Amino acid sequence: PGESIALLSGALPEADLPSTWAALGAEHLRRGSAAAAIPPLQAALAAAPLHPDAPSWQASIADAAWKRGREEEEIIALEVLTRDFTTGSDWAASNPDTAAATEAMVQSRMLRGIERLGRDLALAPPGTRAQRSDSLSRLLVAWLARYPDAPDNGSIHSLYGRWLLQHGR
């Protein structure tokens, strides 16, 4: 990926690079090379954080981390997604036409992550629950901070309450 990014940087106009890098990352993901997908997606985000597709690029980074089995990297990517692409963010101000659709995408991606981590935690052997438990807690806190009045919050609060009780918090 590093060589591809460097080659493209020297061959294309600067304005075309973020979309090209994102397409390269998407192609790596499509071909099953999640590790190779992350650097070009990160390069696209760094070069154009206000691009209309930036939230999708960030979600793809989370997906790539999940496919690699890198739970911590996925959680970080989802935290960035919920923090940097909110309705009151600079990104939303620059992209008012796509902010509502993006909000739905972020909400859906967060719920999928919470549901999956909740299932994984329930099925995990006792010795491996601590990290998954902390990851789930971070996602739940990010969700509740972003969507304090969401209709799904009854089940989210219940899940988080069970987590807190299980850990004596």
PyMOL commands that set and color helices and strands:
alter all, ss='L'
color gray80, all
select helices_A, chain A and resi 2-11+14-30+34-47+54-67+71-84+90-94+99-123+126-146+153-166
alter helices_A, ss='H'
color red, helices_A
deselect
rebuild
show_as cartoon
